[in-house]
C-alpha cells in the first residue's frame, strides 16, 4: 500500500477596498497596522513564505517556504492587493508554485479560485461562467500556467457549476466529506448511500455530470481539518504530523491519500506560530519513510480514480443546511449574540437578485449596440482589470467593439457588471448582523453599480433598492433595517469626480508638490496652480483636471481653498468657470490674501463660486487622518514642550515626595508618563538608541508607569531590530554593534514587549548560514552573535 499526505490551505480575505477609490481605507480595529489585510499578511501570509523548522533542541535547522510543500489557493482579490502592497510576499507565493513543481513531479501546488468568492449554486449561470473564467485568467496571469484544480467559495457546489468547470478544463475540486451523497466502485451498478457515515476521504472520486462528462472530487478529512482549525492540533507540530500519518487504514491494500483543507489563515493568524507547526509537520513527514507528501495534481497523475460519487447539490463546508447561510435565517452564525437573528439574509439576497436582474437587462440592451459578442466581452474584461493601462484598454476596445465608441461609456458598462458580481461576495451573509462591515461592503458595490447605471442609462434604481432593503431587519435597534444601514454607512462613501476634485483642492493646501499628487485611483493634472502662505494661513487656487483610472471619465474644474489655521478650511469648486473669470478672481483673491484681508478673500470665494462650501470633513478617510495629523503635530509638539518643562523643573520635587513616601499627585504621574512614552518612541526613529532606552525604561519602572501603546512599540521595535541586524550583517567585525543590540532584549522582556521578529529571525539564520560556509569572524563577534540568536529565539551552534 502506498501512502500519501496532502495539506490544502484556502487563503482568502474578503475585498475591503472602497468601491470608488479601489483602496482599503484605514481600519482602526487592525491597529497598529493600517488595515486587516496588512495585519494578516504580517501574521500569516509572510511568515508562511519563510517558516522556521527547529530541531529537538530548539535550534533552527532550516527555513522553508510552506507554500511549496502544500496545496493552496489564494483569492484573486487578495493577491491583487498583495501585488501592490506587499510585493515581497507576493513574489514568494509565486516562487513557491515554481518550487512545488520540482517537489511534485511538475505539478504546481497552487490552484485557482472562483473570482470573488460567490456562492456558486446561488449565482446565475452567466455569473458562474464569468467567475470561473475570471478566476482562471487571474491565475494564469500570476502563475504563468493553467490551473489543474479550482476552489469553490465555501466549497458550495451544484452540478451545473461542476459542468462549467469541465468546460474550462478544470480537472478537480475539493469538497467537505458531508457533501458526498453516495459512492460506488467504477463498474458497479449500485450506489452505497451515505447516511450515518461519511465517505472514505482517502480516495479520489469521479463525479459524472449531466453533460456525460466527469470531474474528480477530493473529499477532505473533516475530523483532522476540524482539529487543526479549532481543537488545538497546531499547538504541536509533531502531534500534527503524527495525526496525519496515523490516519491511514492498515486494513486497506489500495493506495491512500490522507488530506485536509482549512482556511490558510489558521497557520499564523488564527493560531500564533501555526506556520511553524505546519513547517515542523512537513519536515517530520518528509523525514519519515512511511509516507510521502504530494499535491492533488501529482496524485491524480499517478492514480486514476477507481470510485464514483454522487454529491449533495447546494451544499457547502460551513453550513450544515446546505447553502441557506447565504439566503436564510438557518441558525448558522459566528456564535455572537444569542438574542440576534439573521432574518435580514433573505430580503438582502432578494434585493440584490432584483438589482442584478435589472443590471443584466440594462447591460444586454446597451451591450448589443456596442459589442460584437456581449458575453465574450464581459468574460474578457478581466484582462483590463488585471492591467489597467491605456494599451490594455485600447486592445479590449479594438477586439470587442463593433465601431469606435466612447471608451468611458464602455468602461462604465463593464464596471457596472464587475460591481454586480462583487456585491455577491459570500462574506456579506456569513456573519450575524446586516450592519457588519462585510455586509456594508457588498452594499457599497451595489451602490457603485447603480451609480454607473445612472451615468449610462439615466436610470435611478436606488429608490426601489432601498424599499427592498427596508424588509431586511437589523438587530441593532437604532438602525431598524438595512435601508438605514445603507444610508448611514454606504452613502457617505459614495464618490464622484466632483468630490474627488474637492478632495484634491483641500489636500493641495498641505502638499509640497501638488502637480504630482494622485488621489487614489484618480489622476490629476493642473492647468493653473497658485499657492500663497502667510504664517499658518494658506491660500490655494487653480484649474485642475481629474480623471478616473477605472472608467477614464474626466472633468475639469476651478477651485479655491483657504486655510485659516487648526482645522478651519473653506473650499469651493466650479465645473464651468470661464478662463477670463478665473483670471480675474485669481488677481483679486491673491491681492487680498497678500494684504491679510481674509474676510475679503472669503467674500470673493462666495462671489465667484456661490454659497456651497467644502471643508476638511469632505476629505476621504485616509487623507483626512493624514491632514489632521499634520494639523495636530504642532499642537502636540507644543503640549510636549510644556509637559517636558514641568518634568525637568519638578523632577527633584517628585523624587523628594517619593523618598519621603508621600503620594505623588496624579497630574505629575500623567506628565511623567506622557514625556517618557514620547521619548520611548524616539529611541527607534533612526538607529536604536540603547542608552536612552535604558534610561527611559529605568524611569518607567522607577515610577511604576505604563507604556502607553505597547502594540505600536512592538511594531516599530521589530522594524528597527531588523534594520539594525542588516547593519550587523554588513559589518561582521564590529562586535560592539552586536553587543549594543543584545542589551535591548532584556529591557523589552522586562516590559513584556514582544516585537515581530519574523524577518529578523530569517535574516539572522541567513547570516549564520553564510558564516558556516565562510568563516572569518572574531571570537568576540561570534560570542555576541550567539547571544543575539538566543534573544531572537534563534538558537544556532556557532563555535568560536
N, C-alpha and C positions, 0 to 999 in steps of 0.2 A: 504493500500500500504506500503510495506517495502522499506526503502531507505538505500542504501549503498554507501560508497565512497572508492575509491582505488586510491592511488598516486603511479605511477611507475617511477623509476629513472634508466636510462640507463647509467651506469658508465663505461667509456671506455677511454683509451688513445691509440693512435697508437703505435706499437712497435718502440722503439727508440734505441734498442741495436745495437751496431756494429755487423754486420753479422758474423764476425770471432771471436771477443772477447767475444760476448754474454753479454756485459755490456754496459751501457749508458755512453758515454764519456761526458766530461764537456760541458755544453751548457751555454755560457755566457749570452744569452738572458734571462735566468731564474734567473740571479743574484738577491739576494745574495745566492740563492740555487745552488746546483751542476747542476741540470737538471730540466726539466719541470715536470717529474713525482714527484720529491721530492717537488717541489713548489706547485703543485696542491693537493698533499696529505696534505700538511700543511694548505692549504686554504679551502679544501673541504672534502676529504675523512676522515681525522682525526676528524675535527670538527663535522661532522655528526654522528660520533660514540659517541659523548658526547656533545650534544647540550643543551643549557640552555633555560628554559622556565621562563619568567618573569611574575609577576602579574601586575596589573594596575599601581602599584606604582614603577615599575621597579625593584622589589625585586625578586631574584631567588627563585622559589618555587620548582623547580625540574630540574634534568639533565637527559636527556633520550638519548638512542641510536636510532636515527631516523630510521635506517635501520630495526629495529624490528617492526616498525609501518607502513611501506610502502611495496610495491612490488619493487624488484630491481634485476638487473643483473650486474655483473662485467665481463669485458673482461678477459678471461683466461690469456692472455699475461700480462695484468696489474696486476692481482693477483699473477702471478708468480714473477714479480718484487717486489711486496709489501711483499710477503712471506720472501724474503731475506733482503729487505732494510727498511721495517717498520713493523716488526712482531707484534708490539703492536696494530696498526690499523688493520692489517690483522686478528688478533685473535678477535678483537672487531666485525668485519664483520661476522666472522663465528659464534660468540656467538649471534649476532643479529638474525641469522636464527633460532637458537635454541629457543630464546625468542619468535620469531614470531609464532612458533608452539603452544606455550602456549596462545598467543593472538588470534590466528585464528584457533582454533579447530583442531590442529595437522597438519596444512598445513604451511610449511615454506614459507617465503616471497621471498627467493632467487630463481631465475630461471636461466637456463643455457643460453649460447650464442654460436652461431657457432664460431669455434675456433679463427680464426684470422681475423674476420670481412671482409670476402669475400662477394662480391655481388653475392648472390646465383644464380639468374637467368642467369648470365653470366658465371657461372662456369660449368666445365664438370660434368657429373653425378658422376664420380669417386671422384672428388674433393668435390662435395656436400656431398656425403656419408661420406667421411673422416672428413670433417668439422663438421658434426653433431656428429659423433662418438667421435671425439676428444673433442668437447665441452661438451658432456655428461660425458665422462670419467674424464675430468678435474673437472667438477662439483662434481662428486661422490667422487673423491679423497679429495676435500676440504671440502665439506659439509656433507659427510658421509651419503648420501641418494640419491635416484634417483630424477631427476628433473621432475616436472609436466609440466612446460612450457619452452619455449626457445625463445630467442630474435634473430631475423634475422637481420643481419647487414643492417643498413639504412632502416629497415623493408622491404627490397627488396624481392619480392616473386614471385613464379610461382607455378603451380600445382604439378610439379614434385618434387619440394622441400617439399611441404606440404605432399605429399605421402611418401617421405622418412622420414619425422618427425614421421609419424604414424608407419612406420616400426620399429622405435626405441622407441615406447611407449610414445611419447610426446602427451600431451592432448590438449594443446592450444598454441597459439602465439598471438602477439599484432600487429595490423596494424593501419595505418592512415585512417581516415574516407574516404578520396578521393580514397582509394584503393578498396572500395566496389563498385561493378558494378550494382548489383540488389539484391532484397531480396523478401522473401515471408514467410508467416507463414507455419510451417511444416504441411503437409497435403493438402495445396492448390496446384493448378496446374499452376497458372500463377505467374511469377515474376513481381515485380514492378521495372522498370528500373530507375536508379538514374541519372538524367541529371542536372537539375538546383538546386537540393537539395542534401544534404549529408545524409548518413544513420543515423538512430536513434542510437546513440552511447551508449544508456543506457541499451542495451540488449546484451547478448552474441549471437553469430550466429554460426550455424553449416555449414561448407563448405564441400560439397560432392565431392569426388575425383574420378579420372578416375578408380582407383582400386575398386571402390564400397564402400570404407570406408569413414570416415569423420573425421574432426578435428574442434575444436572450435576456433573461432577468436573473439577477443575483438577489436573493432574499438574505439580508444580513442577519447575523446572530443578535437577536434582540436582548437576551439576558446580559451578555457581556457588554454590549453597547450601553445598556442602561447602567451597568456597574461603573463603566468608565465615566459616563456623563454625570451621574447623580449619587453613586454609592461609594465613592472614595477609592476606587481601584487605582487611580492615578497617584495616590499617596506613596506608592512604592513601585518603581519601575520593574523590579524583579518579579513581584507578585502579578503585575500586569502581564508580563511575558509568560509566566507560568500558567496563568489563567487561560491564555490563548493556546499554549502548547499542550495543555492537559484536556482540551475540549474536543479532541479527536475521538471518534468512536472506534475502539480497538476491535469491535466485532465486525466492522465493515472492511472488506478487502478492496473496495474501489478507491480511486483517488479522492481525497477530501480537501476541501478548502474551508478553513475557518476564517471568517471575515466579519468585520464590524464596520459600522458607519455612525458617526456622531457629528455634531456641529464642530467645526475646526477650532472655534474659539474655546472649546473645552481645554485645549492644550496651551494654557498660559494665561488666558483672560478669566475664564470661569474658575480655573484651578491654578493657583500660583505655582510656577515651576512645573506645570503639566508638560511643557515641551521637553524638559529634562527627563521626566518619567518616560515620555514617548521615545526619546533618544536612547535611553538605557534599555528599554524594552526591545527596540530594534536591534541594538548591539547584542543583547542577550540571545535573541533568536538567531542572529547571523552566526554566532559562535557555536550554536547548537548543531549537531549533526543529525538531529531527529526530524527537522522540518525545514522548509525553505520559504523565504519571503517572496512574494510575487505581486503583480498587479493584475487587474481584470483582463486587460488586453493580452498579456503574455499567457495567462491561464487558458483563455479561450483559444489561443493559437495552438496550445498543446493538447487541449482536451475538448472534444466536441460534446455538447450536452447530450445526455442519454435519457433525459426525462423531460416531460412536458408539464406545464402548469396552467391552470385557469386562475385568473385574478378576480378579486372583488373590484368591480368598477366603482368609480367615485370614492376611492379610499385614499388614505394618507398615513403618514407616520406619526402625526401629532394630534390626531382627532379620532377617538375610538368610534365616533359616529359617522365616519367617512370623511366628507368634506363640509359638514354642517358648521364647523367652526368659522367658516368664511361666508356663511349666509343665514345663520340662525342662532338663536339663544339655546345652544345644545348642552350647555353646562360646562364645556371646556373653557378654562380661563387660566390665568397665570397665578392663581392662588392668592389673590389680593383680598379685597373687601368682600366678606361673606354676604353683606347686605346689598351688594350690587348685582345687577343682571346685565345681560348683553342683548336685550331686546332691540337695540339700535342696529344690530348687524344686518337683519333682513331689509329694513327700509333703506339703509345706506346702499346695499348692493342693488336694490331695485331702482334707486335714484341714479346710480352710476350706469346701470344697464340701460335705462331710458336715455341718459345722456349719450352713452356710446352709440345707441341706435340713431339718434339724431345726428351725431357727428359723422357716422358712416353714410347716412343719406346725403349729407352736405358734401362729404368727400366725393362720393360717387357722382353726384351731379356736377361738381366743379372739375373733378379729375378727368372725366371723359372728354372735356373740351381742351385739356392741356396735354395729357399723356397718351402715348401710343398704347400702353397697357398699364392702367392704374394700379393693378395689384402687383405687377412686377416692379413698378416704380416705388411703391411703398416698401416692398421687401428689400430693394436695393438701396434704400435711403440710409441703411446702416453704414454704408461707405462714407457718407457725408458726416454722420455722427462721429465716426472714428477719426476722421481727418478734416476738421472744419477749416478749410482754406479755399482760396479762390479757384485754384486748379481743380480740386475735387468737385466743387460746386459746378463749375463750367462743364466738367466731364459728365456729371449727373444730368444737367440740363440738355446737353448735346445728345446723350444716349436715350433719354426718355421723353423729351418734349416733342410735340407734333410740329411746333413752329417756335420762333422767337417769342419768349414770354417773359413778363416781368418776374425777375428772379425772386424778389421779395414776396410776391404772391405765391409762387411755387413753394418756397421755404416755409411760409406760414401754414400752408396747407399740409405739408409733411410734418411740421412740428405739432400741429393740431392732432395728427394721428399718433405721433410719439407720446404726447401727453395723455391721450386717450388710453394708451396701454399702461403708462406709468401709474395712472390712477387706480389700477387694479393690483398694484404690488401687495402681496399677501399680508404683510405686516400690519396693514391698515385695519384688519379684522382680528388679528391674533390676540390682542391684549384686551383689557377689561372695560375701557371707557372710551366713548366716542370723542372726548376732548383730548385724548392722549396724543403725543407728538407724532406717532406713526400714522394715526388716522387724520390728523390735520394736515400731515404731509401729502397724503393721497388726495385730499380735498383741494390742496394747492394746485396739484396737477390738473384737476377738473376745472378749477378757476382759470388756469392758464389756457386750457383748451377752449373754453368758452370765450375768453378774450380774443383769441385768434380767430374764432368764428365770426365775432362781431366785426373784425377787420376785413375778413374775406367776403362774407355773405351778408353783412349788415343784419345779422340775426341776434336777438337778445334771448339767450337760453337761460340766463341766470335766475330770473324771477321764477320760472317754472321749476328749476332745480331746487331753489330754496324752499318752495312749497313742499316738495317731496322730502326734503331734509327735516321739515317740521315733524314728520312722522317717526323720526329716529330719536328716541328719548335719551337724555343724558342722565347719568347717575348723580351728577353734581346739580344740586337744586337751583343754584343761581344761573346755570346755563340753560336749563329746561330741555333743550333739544339741539340737534346738530346744526340747525339753521343759525341759531345764536352762536354756536361754536364757530361756524364758518365766518360770521360777521365779526367776531371778536379776534380770531387768530389768523384767518386766511386773508380777508380783505386788507388789513394793514400791510401785508407783504406784497400786495399787488403793485406792479410796476409798469410804467410805460416810458417812452422816450423822454417825455416832458419831466417826469420825476427823476430820471437819470440825469437829465440836463441840470436840474436844480441841485441834485447831489453834487455834480461836478462843480457847479458855481460856488456852493458853500464850501466845499472841500478845498477849492483852489486858493482860498484865503490862507490855508495852512501848508500848502505845498510849495517847496522851493523851486520846482521845475514843473509847472502846470502843463506845459506843452507835451510832456512825456508821462502824463498821469492817466492810466487806464481806469475804467470803472467796471471792475469785474469782467463780464463777458461783453462789454461795450468798449468801443474805441472812441476817442475824442480828438478833434483837431481844431486848433484856434485859427481864425482869420484875423482877429484882433484880440489882444490881451493887454490890459493896463493894470498895474498894481501900485498902490501908494501905502506907506506906513508912517505913522506918527505916534511913537511910543507904543502903547498897547493897541491903539486903534489902527485898523487896516481897511482899505477900500480895494475892491477888485471889480473890474468890468470888462466885458469882451463880447465877441461874437464867435460862437463855437458850434461845430457840427458833431452830433452824436450818432453813432452807427452801431447797430446790433450785429455782433459776430455770428449770431444764430440765424436770424431771418434776413439780414443785410438791409433792413429798413433803416432809414436815416432821417434826421431833421436838423435844421439849423435854427439857432436861437440867439437872441441877445440877452445879456444878463448884467446885473449889478448887485454887489453884495457889500455890506458894511459890517465890520466887526468892532464893537464898542467896549470890548473887554469882558472877561469871565465867559459866560455862556450867552451873551447878548449878541445875536447875529440876526440881521434882517437881509433878505434877498428877494429879488424879483427876476422873472424871466419873461420874454416875449418871443413868440414864434413868427411874428410878422412885422418886426420893426424895420423901417427903411434905413438905408445906409446914411442918408443925409441927417435923418432924425437921430440916429445913434451918434454920429459925429458931433452934432450939436450938444447932445446930452453929455458926451464924454468931456468936452471942453468945460461946460458949466459945472459938472459934478467934480472933476479933478480940481478945478479952481477953488470951489467951495471947501473941499476937503483940505487942500493945502493951506487954506486960511482958517482952518479949525472951526468952520461953520457947519457942524454936524446936523443941526436942525434943518438947514437948507439942503444938505445932501439927501436927507430922508424925504423932504418935501419934493425934491426933483425926482426921486425914485417913484414916488406916488404919481407925479405929474406925467412921467413918461411911460410908466408900466401899469398904472392903475392901482386899486386898493389891495389886491390879493398879494399876500406876502408869504415867504417861506422862512423857516427858522432852522435851528440845529436839529429840531425834532424830526425834520423830514429826511435826515440822513439815514442811510442803511445802517444796520446794527453794528457791523464791524467798524465802519468808518466813524460812526457816532462814538463808539468806545475809544477809538484812536484819537479823535479830536478832543473828547473830554479828558483823556489822559494828558494831552498836550496842555490843555487849559488849566488843569489842576496841578500840573507839575510844579509850576512856580509857587502856587499857594502852599503845596505840600512842602516844598523846599523852605519857604518862609516859616512854616509851622515847625519843621525840624530844627531850623536855626534857633527859634525861640526856646524850644524844649532843650536843645543842647546847651544853651546858655544857663538854663536852670540846673541842668545836670552837672555842668562844670562848676557853677557857683556854689551849689548846695551839697555837693558830694561829701565834703568833710562833715557837714551838719548831719546828713543822713547816716554816715558812718558812726558818728558820736551817739546818735539815737540807738542804733543797733547795738553798739558796745555797751550801752547802759540799759539794755533790754527794755527800751521804750518803744511802743508800737510805732511803726513807720506809717505816716499818712498815705492813704491810697493814691492821692494825687502824685506823690513822689514815686510810688511804685509804678504807676502808669507811665510817668515821664521816663523813668529809667528803662522800662520795658520797651517803650517806643524807640528810644535812641539806640539801645543795644541791638534791637532787631534790624534797624536801618543799617547799622554798621556791619551786622552779620551778613546781609545780602551783598554788601560792597566787597566783602572778602573774596567773592567769587567773580567779580566783574571782568577782570582780565586774567592775571595769573592768581593762583590761590595764595592768599596772604596768611601763612600759617601762624606767624607770631600774633597777628591781630586776631585771628580766630581763637587762639589760645586765651588771649586777654578777655575777649567777649564772652566766651563760654565760662570762663572763670567768674566773671561778673554776674552772669545769669545764675550760676549755681550759688554764688555768694548771697544773692538777694532772693533766691528761690523764685525766680521769674521764669516765664514760659516763652518758648519760641512761638511767635505769632502764627506763622503759616508753614508748618513742617513739610507739607507736601510740596510747596513751592521750593523750599530749601533743598529738599531731596532731588528735585528735578535739576536745579541749577548746579548743585554739587556733583551730580552724576555727569553732567556735561563738562564741568571743569576738571573733574578727575580724568576723564578720557583725554582732554586736551593736554593735561599735564603728562599723562602716560605717553602721548605722542612725542612730547619733548624728551622724555626719558628714552624712548626708542631711538631718537636721533642723536642722543649724547650718551653713549653707553660706557663712557669712562667717568662720568660725573656722578659719583655715588652720593654726594651731598644732596642732589636733587631728589634722588630716591628716598633718602633719609628724611628730608623735609616732608615729602608726601606721606610717609609712614606715620608721622606724628599726627596726621589728620584723623585717622580712623578711630583711635580710642576716644577722641572727642565726639565724633559722630555717634559712636556706640553709647557714650555716656548719656546723650540726649535722645537715644532711640531713633536717630535719623538713619533711614535705610535708603540711600540713593540707588537709582537704577544703574547697576554695574555691568549690565549685559555686554555692551560694546567694549568696555574696559577689560572685562574678563577675556573676551575673544582676542583682543589685541595683545593682552599680556601673554596669552598662550602662543600667539604668532611670534612674539619676540623670543619667548622661551624656545620654540622650535628652531628658530634661526640660530640661536646661541648653541643649541645642541649640535647643529650641523657645522658651525664655525665658531670655535672658542676664541677668546681674546679679551675677556673682561677680567677686571681685577678681583681678587678675593673679597675685598670690602664691598665692591659693587654687587657681586653675586650674593653676598650675605644680606645686604639690604633688599635686593630683588626678591629673594626667598621670603623675607619678612613681608614685603609688599604682596606677594602671592597669597600668603595667609590672610592678610587684611582684605584682599579682594575675593576671598573664597576660592582661590585657585591654587591648589597645592601641587607643586612640581618638585621633582627630585633633581636639583641642580647642584652638583658638587663644586665646592670652591677649592 
